[in-house]
Amino acid sequence: MSWLLAAPLIAPFLTAVAAFLLRFTPLGHWVSVGGMALQLVAAGALMAVVLDQGVVAAQMGGWPAPFGITLVADRLSAVMVVITAITGLAVAVYALGDVTRRMEELGYHALFNILIGGVTGAFLTGDLFNLYVWFEVMLISSFGLLILGGRPEQIDGAIKYVTLNLVSTILFLSGIGLLYGMTGTLNMADLAVRVPEVADQPLVTVVAMLFMVAFGVKAAVFPLFFWLPASYHTPAFAVSAVFAGLLTKVGVYALIRMFTLVFTGDVAFTHTVLLWVAGLTMVTGVLGAAAQMEVRRILSFHIVSQIGYMILGLALMTPLAIAGAVFYLVHHIIVKANLFLIAGVIDQAAGSNELKRIGGLYKAAPLLGLLFLIPAFSLAGFPPLSGFWAKYVLIAAALEVEAWVIAGIALVTGLLTIYSMTKIWGEAFWPAHPAGIEPSLSAIPRARRLSLMLPIAALAGLTLLIGFLPGPFVAFAEASAAELLDPSGYVAAVLGRAP
């Protein structure tokens, strides 16, 4: 079991070493693709075991919990590892046509694989201090990816990104110290047992708010999101895509994990705060997107607005709402990464991402137009695409508890998302180019064009699959929600005893 849990971590780190050693050869990028394929196999094997046996855990080095390093996977962890591997493989293939030779020589593939390893580690760790370690691995590698190329706007975006994330790290470490002082443990399963026994429960609530702010920065919730749209439009498109798909979801995952497993003693207060945060995150994100006229900036603000839906599911804290949050996580990673990949092809075909400087893309590349409409309409919640079912479950959960205002905010946010997506279509795809230039994909060499379009088509196909066959995915999300709301299986798997 320890090898099964460690394999999705070992694969990207070994790949990073090999890719770095081969960075001056043409083999470097193929090693990266192969490593991501291997990680997907390992993630699939872990998922199969979790579906068969339930929560699985292993103690690294043979030290028993809660003293050693624990790796643990329940349904939520397993599906996040699988979707991370899918996204990583898609971006690795796309990078063959997007990442320059100079970026490869500077270590792009090594940094990319380290980032994927850090994200995977955050999903599998059962210990708060090791979650901090994985956050730092992600921060270091993502900073390196942000500044590859060295353009002034990249440096500016990277400084904003790192500065606020370092503030988050300080808050996280402060919360870890206080929590350890109160309980004597940092193992999350052990915390689930010990935190309710703490005499000073108001102090526990204060610490919970500290964690909420720390993870809220990572998740880019209101009012802590401004680093995201300031930085995500600056690096290579492959980098933007993996950032958009995965990085904020680690923050959301951490919030879901801690506020269903550990901080459940004052739900009336903590989850009411989360409900306000969810509503304000949706509104500010979607309004920010509506004001932008550059494709990646629009998509960056929509990351913020869509995070609000996931936090909404956690805030409502009902089985249906948590299931909706899990479903939304999976759907959004696929759709958002795909939209950023499409933005890169738009840039290569039309020479820009500025809406006022491009046009005529549908006539020049009708397939690209179709592949844009699938994730764009899914993001907006058009039936029967995956985004419709995700929004439907969450709004139904809000109506179930008579949270009329937040349900209305979610619906209005969906309508304004349609506005932003149609703005991209109406400016970039439908009208002629303002300068009379004919955009063209045929100018891109065939092999490079294939590496750009293949992952876009694959992710669009996955979006359609979830949309047209939602039943198994909803059932999986419901089973995940049941595990999260009744963590006894998680605790027993880690500690070897019932809570």
HUURGI-V63921 format. One line per field, one symbol per residue. burial: b if it has 24 or more other ideal C-beta (glycine too) atoms within 12 Angstrom, else e. A space follows every 50 residues. Layout:
burial: ???
This chain:
burial: ebebbbbbbbbbbbbbebbbebbeeeebbebbbbbbbbbbebbbbbbebb beeebbbbbbeeeebbebbbbbbbbbbbbbbbbbbbbbbbbbbbbbbbbe eebbebbbbbbbbbbbbbbbbbbbbbbbbbbbbbbbbbbbbbbbbbbbbe eeebeebbebbbebbeebbebbbebbebbbebbebbbbbbbbbbbeebee eeebbbbbbbbbbbbbbbbbbbebbbbbbbbbbbbbbbbbbbbbbbbbbb bbbbbbbbbbbbbbbbeeebbebbbbbbbbbbbbbbbbbbebbbbbbbbb bbbbbbbbbbbbbbbbbbbbbbbbbbbbbbbbbbbbbbbbbbbbbbbbbb ebbbbeebbbbbebbebbbebbbbbbbbbbbbeebbbbbbbbbbbbbbee bebeebbebbbbbbebbbbbbbbbbebbbeeebeeeeebebeebeeebbe bbbbbbbbbbbbbbbbbeebeebbebbbbbbbbbbbbebbbbbbbeeee
